[in-house]
Amino acid sequence: MADPHGRTVSPVRYERGAFRHTAWPPADTADNALMVPRGGDVFLGLDLSFDAIRRQANYFIRQRRAGIKFWFVVYDLLPIQSPEYFSSKVAVRFRWWLAATAKIADGYICISPHVADEVGRLLADRFGLDGEIAVKVVPMGIDLMPPTLSHSDRQDPSFGIGDFVLAVGTVEPRKGYDLLLDAFERLWDEGSPLTFLIVGSAGWKTEALQRRIRRDKEFGNRLRWLTSVDDEGLALLYDRARALVAASHGEGFGLPILEAVARSCPVLARDIPAFRVHSALGLRFFSRTADGNEVAEAISLIPKKREAFSPGEFPTWRDTADAMQRILSRD
């Protein structure tokens, strides 16, 4: 495919020991031809591709000498910073991926300024690369649903729930769901009618957390868990929730916060760097080290009626793609 600037963009995937051309959007048939880069081409690694990059590292080094540029997107460094939230295999493979890319990368594209700062420090401290590799930032885009939606009652994911607080994100230890359950169990013991609605698929290392959710005495009543919601349904939830609560211990960006604010949904968030950068959007914060009682208190102080707030315009995914194009074009 050609981009608006006349460059050819060719999606590739790693399969059967090599990068191969593929169809995008996905189709029943794909090219499958081997990727054969030429001088002046740019390889952009959008995903981690843990094993693929490591196995192809020597090939990439030869291609780099032939004039191919290599850039990789970094979403966060959490498998290194907080390995306890991931499987040991993921943490090890992430370190391998980072070491392999540090040998071949012309640059890294990061999804937030604080991740870019962390990448720069890590490259200097771990690999002695102080400025040799470019580290750039692109804005994360959101594509908003229209303000008026046409779901019927039975299609509405909030149907029959009443007054609720929303949490959006994969159910995994890093997201802080245990803390939120502690907080809501205290609120329910005190007689609060608030419902806690979780939206997110089950992630890794969550067997105990899933059991806790499903065995809670309020599960199916004041505790709800939707493992899948479409974009329109999620927009409705942001529209109707009293607030979004984000308790994650670490994020590269935290997209649900912008999605919520864009639909005038108040946000209560843990005070971590990824969320603090959005403080101008009217977020309320609880301490990074808060316990369930503190979070329960913060939730109880969320106004029932939304305050008027105009967040302004947000970048779209088109803006994200254009920013990447500009970075790669300058390179």
C-alpha positions as a Markdown table, in Angstrom:
| # | Residue | x | y | z |
|---|---|---|---|---|
| 1 | Met | 0.0 | 0.0 | 0.0 |
| 2 | Ala | 1.1 | 3.6 | -0.5 |
| 3 | Asp | 0.9 | 6.3 | 2.1 |
| 4 | Pro | -0.2 | 9.9 | 1.4 |
| 5 | His | 3.5 | 10.9 | 0.8 |
| 6 | Gly | 4.0 | 8.3 | -2.0 |
| 7 | Arg | 6.0 | 5.8 | 0.1 |
| 8 | Thr | 5.2 | 2.1 | -0.1 |
| 9 | Val | 4.2 | 0.6 | 3.2 |
| 10 | Ser | 4.4 | -3.2 | 3.3 |
| 11 | Pro | 3.2 | -5.1 | 6.4 |
| 12 | Val | 5.3 | -8.2 | 7.3 |
| 13 | Arg | 5.0 | -10.9 | 9.8 |
| 14 | Tyr | 7.5 | -13.4 | 11.2 |
| 15 | Glu | 6.6 | -17.0 | 10.2 |
| 16 | Arg | 8.5 | -20.2 | 9.5 |
| 17 | Gly | 11.8 | -18.6 | 10.5 |
| 18 | Ala | 11.6 | -15.5 | 8.3 |
| 19 | Phe | 9.8 | -12.2 | 7.9 |
| 20 | Arg | 7.2 | -12.5 | 5.1 |
| 21 | His | 4.9 | -10.0 | 3.4 |
| 22 | Thr | 1.3 | -10.2 | 4.6 |
| 23 | Ala | -2.1 | -8.7 | 3.9 |
| 24 | Trp | -3.3 | -5.8 | 6.0 |
| 25 | Pro | -6.1 | -5.6 | 6.9 |
| 26 | Pro | -6.0 | -9.4 | 7.3 |
| 27 | Ala | -7.3 | -11.4 | 4.4 |
| 28 | Asp | -7.8 | -15.1 | 3.6 |
| 29 | Thr | -4.9 | -14.9 | 1.2 |
| 30 | Ala | -1.5 | -13.2 | 1.8 |
| 31 | Asp | 1.6 | -12.7 | -0.2 |
| 32 | Asn | 3.9 | -14.9 | 1.9 |
| 33 | Ala | 6.9 | -13.7 | -0.1 |
| 34 | Leu | 10.1 | -13.3 | 1.9 |
| 35 | Met | 10.9 | -9.8 | 3.0 |
| 36 | Val | 13.9 | -8.6 | 0.9 |
| 37 | Pro | 14.8 | -5.1 | 2.1 |
| 38 | Arg | 16.8 | -2.7 | -0.1 |
| 39 | Gly | 19.1 | 0.2 | 0.7 |
| 40 | Gly | 17.0 | 3.2 | 1.9 |
| 41 | Asp | 14.2 | 1.0 | 3.3 |
| 42 | Val | 13.1 | 1.4 | 6.9 |
| 43 | Phe | 12.0 | -1.6 | 9.1 |
| 44 | Leu | 9.6 | -0.5 | 11.8 |
| 45 | Gly | 9.0 | -3.1 | 14.5 |
| 46 | Leu | 5.5 | -2.3 | 15.8 |
| 47 | Asp | 5.3 | -5.2 | 18.2 |
| 48 | Leu | 7.8 | -6.7 | 20.5 |
| 49 | Ser | 8.3 | -9.9 | 18.4 |
| 50 | Phe | 10.4 | -11.3 | 21.2 |
| 51 | Asp | 11.9 | -14.3 | 19.5 |
| 52 | Ala | 11.8 | -13.0 | 15.9 |
| 53 | Ile | 14.1 | -10.0 | 16.5 |
| 54 | Arg | 16.5 | -12.0 | 18.5 |
| 55 | Arg | 16.7 | -14.8 | 16.0 |
| 56 | Gln | 17.1 | -12.4 | 13.1 |
| 57 | Ala | 19.6 | -10.1 | 14.8 |
| 58 | Asn | 22.6 | -11.1 | 12.8 |
| 59 | Tyr | 20.7 | -10.9 | 9.6 |
| 60 | Phe | 19.5 | -7.4 | 10.6 |
| 61 | Ile | 23.0 | -6.3 | 11.4 |
| 62 | Arg | 24.1 | -7.3 | 7.8 |
| 63 | Gln | 21.1 | -5.4 | 6.4 |
| 64 | Arg | 21.9 | -2.3 | 8.4 |
| 65 | Arg | 25.4 | -2.3 | 6.9 |
| 66 | Ala | 23.7 | -2.3 | 3.5 |
| 67 | Gly | 21.7 | 0.9 | 4.3 |
| 68 | Ile | 18.5 | -0.4 | 5.9 |
| 69 | Lys | 17.2 | 1.6 | 8.9 |
| 70 | Phe | 15.7 | -0.2 | 11.9 |
| 71 | Trp | 13.2 | 1.4 | 14.3 |
| 72 | Phe | 11.3 | -0.2 | 17.1 |
| 73 | Val | 8.2 | 0.9 | 19.1 |
| 74 | Val | 8.5 | 0.8 | 22.9 |
| 75 | Tyr | 5.3 | 0.8 | 24.9 |
| 76 | Asp | 6.9 | 0.5 | 28.3 |
| 77 | Leu | 9.8 | -1.1 | 30.2 |
| 78 | Leu | 7.6 | -2.8 | 32.8 |
| 79 | Pro | 8.9 | -6.4 | 32.3 |
| 80 | Ile | 12.3 | -5.0 | 33.4 |
| 81 | Gln | 11.1 | -2.5 | 36.0 |
| 82 | Ser | 8.4 | -4.7 | 37.6 |
| 83 | Pro | 9.1 | -8.3 | 36.6 |
| 84 | Glu | 6.9 | -9.6 | 39.5 |
| 85 | Tyr | 3.8 | -8.7 | 37.4 |
| 86 | Phe | 4.9 | -10.9 | 34.5 |
| 87 | Ser | 5.8 | -14.5 | 33.9 |
| 88 | Ser | 9.6 | -15.2 | 34.3 |
| 89 | Lys | 9.6 | -16.2 | 30.6 |
| 90 | Val | 8.2 | -12.8 | 29.5 |
| 91 | Ala | 10.7 | -10.9 | 31.6 |
| 92 | Val | 13.6 | -12.9 | 30.2 |
| 93 | Arg | 12.4 | -12.6 | 26.6 |
| 94 | Phe | 11.9 | -8.9 | 27.0 |
| 95 | Arg | 15.5 | -8.5 | 28.1 |
| 96 | Trp | 16.7 | -10.6 | 25.1 |
| 97 | Trp | 14.5 | -8.4 | 22.8 |
| 98 | Leu | 16.0 | -5.2 | 24.2 |
| 99 | Ala | 19.6 | -6.4 | 24.0 |
| 100 | Ala | 19.0 | -7.5 | 20.4 |
| 101 | Thr | 17.4 | -4.2 | 19.3 |
| 102 | Ala | 20.1 | -2.2 | 21.0 |
| 103 | Lys | 22.6 | -3.7 | 18.6 |
| 104 | Ile | 20.7 | -2.9 | 15.5 |
| 105 | Ala | 18.3 | 0.0 | 16.2 |
| 106 | Asp | 18.7 | 3.4 | 14.6 |
| 107 | Gly | 15.9 | 4.6 | 16.9 |
| 108 | Tyr | 13.1 | 3.8 | 19.2 |
| 109 | Ile | 9.6 | 5.4 | 19.1 |
| 110 | Cys | 8.0 | 5.7 | 22.5 |
| 111 | Ile | 4.3 | 6.2 | 23.3 |
| 112 | Ser | 4.9 | 8.8 | 26.1 |
| 113 | Pro | 7.6 | 11.2 | 27.2 |
| 114 | His | 8.3 | 9.3 | 30.5 |
| 115 | Val | 8.8 | 6.1 | 28.6 |
| 116 | Ala | 11.3 | 7.9 | 26.3 |
| 117 | Asp | 13.2 | 9.2 | 29.3 |
| 118 | Glu | 13.3 | 5.6 | 30.8 |
| 119 | Val | 14.5 | 4.2 | 27.5 |
| 120 | Gly | 17.3 | 6.8 | 27.2 |
| 121 | Arg | 18.5 | 6.1 | 30.7 |
| 122 | Leu | 18.4 | 2.3 | 30.2 |
| 123 | Leu | 20.4 | 2.5 | 27.0 |
| 124 | Ala | 23.0 | 4.5 | 28.7 |
| 125 | Asp | 23.2 | 2.5 | 31.9 |
| 126 | Arg | 22.9 | -1.0 | 30.5 |
| 127 | Phe | 24.5 | -0.7 | 27.1 |
| 128 | Gly | 26.7 | 2.4 | 27.3 |
| 129 | Leu | 24.7 | 4.0 | 24.5 |
| 130 | Asp | 24.4 | 7.7 | 25.4 |
| 131 | Gly | 22.8 | 9.4 | 22.5 |
| 132 | Glu | 23.9 | 7.0 | 19.8 |
| 133 | Ile | 20.4 | 5.7 | 19.2 |
| 134 | Ala | 17.5 | 8.2 | 18.6 |
| 135 | Val | 14.6 | 8.1 | 21.1 |
| 136 | Lys | 11.4 | 9.8 | 19.9 |
| 137 | Val | 7.8 | 10.2 | 21.1 |
| 138 | Val | 4.6 | 10.0 | 19.2 |
| 139 | Pro | 1.2 | 11.1 | 20.5 |
| 140 | Met | -1.2 | 8.2 | 21.3 |
| 141 | Gly | -4.5 | 8.7 | 19.4 |
| 142 | Ile | -8.1 | 7.9 | 20.2 |
| 143 | Asp | -10.9 | 7.6 | 17.7 |
| 144 | Leu | -14.0 | 8.9 | 19.5 |
| 145 | Met | -17.4 | 7.5 | 19.0 |
| 146 | Pro | -20.1 | 10.1 | 18.1 |
| 147 | Pro | -21.7 | 11.8 | 21.1 |
| 148 | Thr | -25.1 | 10.3 | 20.4 |
| 149 | Leu | -25.3 | 6.5 | 20.2 |
| 150 | Ser | -28.1 | 4.3 | 19.1 |
| 151 | His | -27.8 | 1.2 | 21.4 |
| 152 | Ser | -31.1 | -0.3 | 22.4 |
| 153 | Asp | -31.5 | -1.1 | 26.1 |
| 154 | Arg | -30.7 | -4.7 | 25.7 |
| 155 | Gln | -27.6 | -3.9 | 23.7 |
| 156 | Asp | -26.5 | -1.4 | 26.3 |
| 157 | Pro | -23.7 | -3.0 | 28.5 |
| 158 | Ser | -24.8 | -0.9 | 31.5 |
| 159 | Phe | -28.4 | -2.1 | 31.2 |
| 160 | Gly | -29.8 | -2.8 | 34.7 |
| 161 | Ile | -26.6 | -1.9 | 36.5 |
| 162 | Gly | -27.6 | 1.5 | 38.0 |
| 163 | Asp | -25.0 | 3.8 | 39.6 |
| 164 | Phe | -21.5 | 2.4 | 38.8 |
| 165 | Val | -17.8 | 3.1 | 38.8 |
| 166 | Leu | -15.9 | 1.7 | 35.9 |
| 167 | Ala | -12.4 | 0.1 | 35.5 |
| 168 | Val | -11.1 | -0.7 | 32.1 |
| 169 | Gly | -8.1 | -2.9 | 31.3 |
| 170 | Thr | -6.8 | -6.5 | 31.3 |
| 171 | Val | -7.5 | -8.3 | 34.5 |
| 172 | Glu | -3.9 | -8.8 | 35.7 |
| 173 | Pro | -1.9 | -8.1 | 38.8 |
| 174 | Arg | -0.3 | -4.9 | 37.6 |
| 175 | Lys | -3.7 | -3.2 | 37.1 |
| 176 | Gly | -4.4 | -3.0 | 40.8 |
| 177 | Tyr | -7.8 | -4.8 | 40.8 |
| 178 | Asp | -7.1 | -6.4 | 44.2 |
| 179 | Leu | -6.8 | -2.9 | 45.7 |
| 180 | Leu | -10.1 | -1.8 | 44.0 |
| 181 | Leu | -11.9 | -4.9 | 45.4 |
| 182 | Asp | -10.6 | -4.0 | 48.9 |
| 183 | Ala | -12.0 | -0.5 | 48.5 |
| 184 | Phe | -15.4 | -1.6 | 47.2 |
| 185 | Glu | -15.8 | -4.3 | 49.8 |
| 186 | Arg | -15.4 | -1.6 | 52.4 |
| 187 | Leu | -17.9 | 0.6 | 50.7 |
| 188 | Trp | -20.4 | -2.2 | 50.4 |
| 189 | Asp | -20.0 | -3.1 | 54.1 |
| 190 | Glu | -20.9 | 0.6 | 54.8 |
| 191 | Gly | -24.0 | 0.3 | 52.7 |
| 192 | Ser | -22.9 | 1.9 | 49.5 |
| 193 | Pro | -25.2 | 1.1 | 46.5 |
| 194 | Leu | -22.4 | 1.7 | 44.0 |
| 195 | Thr | -21.6 | -1.1 | 41.5 |
| 196 | Phe | -18.0 | -1.8 | 40.5 |
| 197 | Leu | -18.0 | -2.7 | 36.8 |
| 198 | Ile | -14.8 | -4.3 | 35.4 |
| 199 | Val | -14.2 | -4.3 | 31.6 |
| 200 | Gly | -11.3 | -6.4 | 30.4 |
| 201 | Ser | -10.2 | -9.9 | 29.4 |
| 202 | Ala | -8.5 | -12.2 | 31.8 |
| 203 | Gly | -4.7 | -11.9 | 31.7 |
| 204 | Trp | -1.7 | -13.8 | 33.1 |
| 205 | Lys | -1.0 | -14.7 | 36.7 |
| 206 | Thr | -4.6 | -14.1 | 37.7 |
| 207 | Glu | -6.0 | -17.4 | 38.8 |
| 208 | Ala | -6.3 | -16.2 | 42.4 |
| 209 | Leu | -7.7 | -12.8 | 41.3 |
| 210 | Gln | -10.3 | -14.4 | 39.1 |
| 211 | Arg | -11.4 | -16.7 | 41.9 |
| 212 | Arg | -11.7 | -13.7 | 44.2 |
| 213 | Ile | -13.9 | -11.8 | 41.7 |
| 214 | Arg | -16.2 | -14.7 | 41.0 |
| 215 | Arg | -16.5 | -15.8 | 44.6 |
| 216 | Asp | -17.2 | -12.4 | 46.0 |
| 217 | Lys | -20.7 | -12.3 | 47.6 |
| 218 | Glu | -21.5 | -9.3 | 45.4 |
| 219 | Phe | -20.5 | -10.9 | 42.1 |
| 220 | Gly | -23.4 | -10.5 | 39.6 |
| 221 | Asn | -25.0 | -7.9 | 41.8 |
| 222 | Arg | -22.8 | -4.9 | 42.8 |
| 223 | Leu | -19.7 | -6.5 | 41.2 |
| 224 | Arg | -19.8 | -7.1 | 37.5 |
| 225 | Trp | -17.2 | -8.2 | 35.0 |
| 226 | Leu | -17.5 | -7.9 | 31.3 |
| 227 | Thr | -14.7 | -9.6 | 29.5 |
| 228 | Ser | -15.6 | -8.1 | 26.1 |
| 229 | Val | -17.3 | -4.9 | 25.0 |
| 230 | Asp | -17.3 | -3.3 | 21.5 |
| 231 | Asp | -16.2 | 0.3 | 21.0 |
| 232 | Glu | -19.7 | 1.7 | 21.0 |
| 233 | Gly | -20.6 | -0.2 | 24.1 |
| 234 | Leu | -17.5 | 1.1 | 25.9 |
| 235 | Ala | -18.4 | 4.7 | 24.9 |
| 236 | Leu | -21.8 | 4.2 | 26.5 |
| 237 | Leu | -20.1 | 3.0 | 29.7 |
| 238 | Tyr | -17.9 | 6.1 | 29.8 |
| 239 | Asp | -21.0 | 8.2 | 29.2 |
| 240 | Arg | -23.0 | 6.6 | 32.1 |
| 241 | Ala | -20.3 | 5.8 | 34.7 |
| 242 | Arg | -20.0 | 8.0 | 37.8 |
| 243 | Ala | -16.2 | 7.7 | 37.1 |
| 244 | Leu | -13.4 | 5.7 | 35.7 |
| 245 | Val | -11.0 | 4.5 | 38.4 |
| 246 | Ala | -7.4 | 3.6 | 37.3 |
| 247 | Ala | -5.3 | 1.8 | 39.9 |
| 248 | Ser | -2.5 | 0.4 | 37.8 |
| 249 | His | 0.9 | 0.2 | 39.4 |
| 250 | Gly | 2.6 | 1.0 | 36.1 |
| 251 | Glu | 1.7 | 2.0 | 32.5 |
| 252 | Gly | 3.3 | 3.1 | 29.3 |
| 253 | Phe | 0.5 | 5.5 | 28.7 |
| 254 | Gly | -3.0 | 4.6 | 30.0 |
| 255 | Leu | -5.3 | 5.1 | 27.1 |
| 256 | Pro | -8.6 | 4.5 | 28.9 |
| 257 | Ile | -8.0 | 7.7 | 30.8 |
| 258 | Leu | -8.1 | 9.8 | 27.7 |
| 259 | Glu | -11.0 | 7.8 | 26.3 |
| 260 | Ala | -12.9 | 8.6 | 29.5 |
| 261 | Val | -12.1 | 12.3 | 29.7 |
| 262 | Ala | -13.0 | 12.7 | 26.0 |
| 263 | Arg | -16.5 | 11.6 | 27.0 |
| 264 | Ser | -16.6 | 13.8 | 30.1 |
| 265 | Cys | -16.2 | 10.9 | 32.4 |
| 266 | Pro | -14.4 | 11.8 | 35.7 |
| 267 | Val | -11.2 | 9.9 | 36.4 |
| 268 | Leu | -9.8 | 8.8 | 39.8 |
| 269 | Ala | -6.2 | 7.5 | 39.3 |
| 270 | Arg | -3.2 | 6.2 | 41.2 |
| 271 | Asp | -0.5 | 8.9 | 41.3 |
| 272 | Ile | 2.0 | 7.3 | 38.8 |
| 273 | Pro | 4.0 | 9.2 | 36.1 |
| 274 | Ala | 1.9 | 7.8 | 33.2 |
| 275 | Phe | -1.3 | 9.3 | 34.8 |
| 276 | Arg | 0.2 | 12.4 | 36.4 |
| 277 | Val | 1.0 | 13.9 | 33.0 |
| 278 | His | -2.8 | 14.1 | 32.4 |
| 279 | Ser | -3.5 | 16.1 | 35.6 |
| 280 | Ala | -4.5 | 19.1 | 33.6 |
| 281 | Leu | -7.5 | 17.1 | 32.3 |
| 282 | Gly | -9.1 | 17.3 | 35.8 |
| 283 | Leu | -8.1 | 13.9 | 37.1 |
| 284 | Arg | -8.3 | 13.2 | 40.8 |
| 285 | Phe | -5.5 | 11.1 | 42.3 |
| 286 | Phe | -4.9 | 8.8 | 45.2 |
| 287 | Ser | -1.5 | 8.0 | 46.6 |
| 288 | Arg | 0.7 | 5.5 | 44.9 |
| 289 | Thr | 0.9 | 3.6 | 48.2 |
| 290 | Ala | -2.8 | 4.0 | 49.1 |
| 291 | Asp | -4.5 | 1.0 | 50.8 |
| 292 | Gly | -8.1 | -0.1 | 50.3 |
| 293 | Asn | -9.5 | 2.3 | 52.9 |
| 294 | Glu | -7.9 | 5.3 | 51.3 |
| 295 | Val | -9.2 | 4.4 | 47.9 |
| 296 | Ala | -12.6 | 3.7 | 49.3 |
| 297 | Glu | -12.6 | 7.2 | 50.8 |
| 298 | Ala | -11.5 | 8.7 | 47.4 |
| 299 | Ile | -14.3 | 6.9 | 45.6 |
| 300 | Ser | -16.9 | 8.0 | 48.1 |
| 301 | Leu | -15.9 | 11.7 | 47.4 |
| 302 | Ile | -16.6 | 11.4 | 43.6 |
| 303 | Pro | -19.5 | 13.7 | 42.9 |
| 304 | Lys | -22.7 | 12.1 | 41.8 |
| 305 | Lys | -23.3 | 14.8 | 39.2 |
| 306 | Arg | -20.6 | 15.4 | 36.6 |
| 307 | Glu | -18.9 | 18.8 | 36.6 |
| 308 | Ala | -18.7 | 20.7 | 33.4 |
| 309 | Phe | -15.4 | 20.3 | 31.7 |
| 310 | Ser | -14.2 | 20.9 | 28.1 |
| 311 | Pro | -11.1 | 18.8 | 27.5 |
| 312 | Gly | -10.4 | 20.1 | 24.0 |
| 313 | Glu | -9.2 | 18.1 | 21.1 |
| 314 | Phe | -7.3 | 14.8 | 21.3 |
| 315 | Pro | -4.9 | 13.3 | 18.8 |
| 316 | Thr | -6.4 | 10.6 | 16.5 |
| 317 | Trp | -4.8 | 7.4 | 15.3 |
| 318 | Arg | -4.2 | 9.2 | 12.1 |
| 319 | Asp | -2.1 | 11.8 | 14.0 |
| 320 | Thr | -0.1 | 8.9 | 15.6 |
| 321 | Ala | 0.6 | 7.4 | 12.2 |
| 322 | Asp | 1.6 | 10.8 | 10.7 |
| 323 | Ala | 4.0 | 11.4 | 13.6 |
| 324 | Met | 5.7 | 8.1 | 13.0 |
| 325 | Gln | 5.9 | 8.9 | 9.3 |
| 326 | Arg | 7.6 | 12.2 | 10.0 |
| 327 | Ile | 10.1 | 10.6 | 12.4 |
| 328 | Leu | 11.0 | 7.9 | 9.8 |
| 329 | Ser | 11.2 | 10.4 | 7.0 |
| 330 | Arg | 13.6 | 12.6 | 8.9 |
| 331 | Asp | 15.8 | 9.6 | 9.6 |
